[in-house]
Each structure stands twice: as structure tokens, then as C-alpha cells.
Amino acid sequence: MNKSDLIDAMAEHAGITKAAAKKALECMLIEVEGALQKGNRVSLVGFGSWSVTRRAARDGRNPQTGATIKIKAQKRS
């Protein structure tokens, strides 16, 4: 299911227009993104959860040449 399919399903089940369903979905995604940017964890029971984790810098290896490379610290959701 992609975003368009989800919007169509939301509109049908809620009895609202596709425009209203799209706006509701986009507002929800904006709020989830904002919470993650603040470092919070988002959990919707029965649906899913999102959080940001930190990965430390580390050494990696180029699979083609075998050369050692530095991988920067990262934040992942």
C-alpha cells in the first residue's frame, strides 16, 4: 500500500473526501516527524512505533577495493 492507496482507504472508511483524508494524513506525518526531530519516540499501539537512534562513528571497508574507510556518526529512524 502506498500513500495514495492509504488516502483512498481513509476517505472511504471515514466517509470524507480524499482531500480531507490527504490533509489528515499529512498532518499526522508532520507531527510524527516533529516529535522525532525533538528526540521523542512515537508509538501508536496496534499500528507501529518510530524512534531515532544514534550510531557511533566506525571504520568500514569498501567491498570493491577492500580499503578501510571512516563512517561518520549518524542518526537513524
C-alpha positions in Angstrom: 0.0 0.0 0.0 1.4 3.4 -0.9 0.4 6.9 0.3 -2.2 7.3 -2.4 -3.8 4.0 -1.6 -3.9 4.8 2.1 -5.6 8.2 1.4 -8.2 6.4 -0.7 -8.9 3.9 2.0 -9.1 6.5 4.7 -11.6 8.6 2.7 -13.7 5.6 2.0 -13.8 4.2 5.6 -14.3 7.6 7.2 -16.8 8.9 4.7 -14.8 12.0 3.9 -13.3 13.5 0.8 -9.9 12.4 -0.5 -8.7 16.0 0.0 -9.7 15.8 3.7 -8.1 12.4 4.1 -4.9 13.6 2.5 -4.7 16.6 4.8 -5.3 14.5 7.8 -2.6 12.0 6.8 -0.1 14.8 6.0 -0.8 16.5 9.4 -0.2 13.2 11.2 3.1 12.7 9.4 4.2 16.3 10.1 3.6 15.7 13.8 5.4 12.4 13.9 8.4 14.0 12.1 8.4 16.9 14.5 8.4 14.6 17.5 11.3 12.5 16.1 13.3 15.7 15.4 12.8 16.6 19.1 14.2 13.2 20.1 10.9 11.8 21.2 9.6 8.3 20.5 6.3 7.9 18.7 4.2 4.8 19.4 0.7 4.1 18.0 -0.5 0.9 19.8 -1.6 -1.7 17.3 0.0 0.2 14.3 3.7 0.9 14.8 6.4 2.9 16.5 9.2 5.2 15.4 12.3 6.4 17.2 15.7 7.9 16.4 18.8 6.0 17.3 22.4 7.2 17.2 25.1 5.2 15.5 28.7 5.8 16.6 31.4 6.6 14.1 33.2 3.5 12.9 35.6 2.0 10.4 34.2 0.3 7.4 35.5 -1.5 4.3 35.0 -0.7 0.6 33.7 -4.0 -0.7 35.3 -3.4 -4.2 38.8 -2.4 -3.1 39.0 -3.7 0.4 40.2 -0.2 1.5 39.4 0.9 5.0 37.0 3.9 5.2 35.7 6.1 8.0 31.9 6.1 8.5 30.6 9.2 10.3 28.3 9.1 13.3 24.7 9.1 12.2 21.1 9.4 13.5 18.7 6.8 12.1 15.0 6.4 12.4 
